[in-house]
Amino acid sequence: MLMDWSAMQPFFKDVIPYGTNYPREQEENRGLLKLYGRGEGEDLYDGARGGSPAAEGTEDGVVSTSAPSPGTSSWGIGFTAPFTGADIHQSGYQHNWGGLNPDGTLKIDVWTVRRLHQSYLSHMYPLQPFLDKERLASMVEKFIQIYSPDAGNHNAKSPFALPETDPVVPLKRERANGGPVSGPKPRTPPSRENNIERTVRNAIVLLVLAIGRICEHKTHLPGPLSGPNSVVGSSLQMTSMDSQPAAIQPSPVLSNSPLASIPSPSIDGARLASRRPPTDQVPTSEKRETVARNMDITPGLAYYAYAVEILGAVHGGNYLSHGQAGVLACLYMGQLARVLESWGWICYACRVCGVLIDKDKESLFPNAPEQNVSDNMNPRKVAPHVSSGVDQRKANLIKFLYWTCLQLESDILAEMSHLRPSGISKDEERIGLPSQIYPELPLDHPEEMNWLYYLAHIQLRKILNRTHLALYSKEGRKKNFWATIRDDMLEEQLQCWRETLPAWLGWDDSDEPSNDINKARMRAKYYGARYIITRPILHWAIHTNPAPTFLMKQYGFAPDNGSDWPDLSENLVSDSLSKASWHKVMMASKRCVESAVQSTIAFDGVESANQRLVVTNIFGTAHAQFGNCLVLAAVRKSWMRDLIPHTRVIALVERTIRFLCRLVPISPTLRVDVAILENTLKCLNREKPDPASVDA
């Protein structure tokens, strides 16, 4: 929608064509992450097309039109390691980010599983506490008992492991009559009886491990490996759990792309240090290299790949566990800023949620106190204790699933409005708020705090959804501007929400950004809501004639020529808006600017160059900050420039560029956002002609 602002056209000029929905194009064109192979893209040989340079990758700009052989395909070959990967068994590399052992099996020893489970509970569970922690802990321990190799059970086989070979091949075999026969003994096919059972329960555990692994990765995440011939040496060594892959390089960009001049977010699989002797000293028969895959460098991807292979086999399931697994898969892809894949999984979870709602409507109805907005944040009124009945606990978990699905889907749709919603928002007023899963705990217990934060986010999401429907839907955008400035209901609801927060959840607008992730998320969501509620008024003000002189003087605006304002009486000023309406416009615009600033810096207490920000939807968070900066820059280029100092806008744009650059390897859309913000800086600093700006 921001591209519709004529005041912003100079910011996009020379970066992307006018009217381009570049987030949609970038996310659709990037294709799927190749879980078992390299890079991202589409399947050229799916029977629906004849091939495209964007799909399988290029090498020096030359695209092969022949079908790749299984051993060279950038997609990988699924349940076996690449044929060139034998040396990986001898390399002894440590701390594989994806979750594989050197022999290609999943890393599911007791210490690793418990560590990743705890990482999930520390990082993701407080943000979306939709799982029953007690049941999850039981599932994890059961998983350990059955599959962890050091728990006294069989060594669980991974679908990525190479088939085992006999260490000793006998020189002779016996005839049927007992006599010896020269030649090797026929090989028995490798047994798969020790595979992790393909149950939704195990998929949930594996997805928890995947999320736990990616959340404990503190530095910025690497993008998909690019270049079909890029390799790593047989000793893929990583000195620490969070060390960065060496020699990150951009991948080729399609020559016909309007963004060809912008560096690619992909990273190339570099040849890492090897303990083997130089290749010219090794016999030709032993010159074998291991082709790195996405799962070798993407934290937790091996666990995720195994889990979604299970979910693919049970895709038609409509039980609570299926919906929970879909949410977990969505959260993992959200860490990688893979919007469409994340959206695909939340749609899956929403479908399951819809089936569950239709089946158990009566048990999901709101409790009476929820009808009063002022009571919504009273922890003893909003959700009375439930008994320990199995059905009631299940109903409560369905409520958690519903509100989690609604929040995650809405967050994606807010930044990718072209996507079709699942429709679960129509049940918003018919589903009660979840109660704390453990009602016997005291109110100051971390579980209770997580629950209260969760309720606060639900209320904010409901206000945000009403705002999008009232102001940003097709019907809402047809509303008369007069109706917009006279309708204060949305802001009143938002302010009422803030005033009814418990004291320990409250804050002052002058407070520094919080170093607590849940507090930071809540403040970011609040200021984001106030920003989008008031933005239509700011948009109108920027694109209309300046306010009456007396009003600009009253609000401290400086005249363009630097002299004093003329002494004009209010009664001599005629304008299309009444004085009262102009006051509303000025105050709402001021609140919008302040909210844009606060929303942008809300996470500065928990994110830095050395500390990756872990939220449920990193793309939405980053792209929203980008939009905030564009609006603030547009304010500076308008007659309302005095609402924010020039130096403040420059600092915010530069700060946001630094933040987005840390995410560029995993998102082509954010790569474009960076280029637009860099162009915006030039406009703000008058480094390029800006005929479209108001003050040019």
Beta strands, then each sheet from edge to edge (+ up, - down):
strand 1: 32-33
strand 2: 40-41
strand 3: 172-174
strand 4: 180-182
strand 5: 225-226
strand 6: 267-268
sheet 1: 1+ 2-
sheet 2: 3+ 4-
sheet 3: 5+ 6+
end
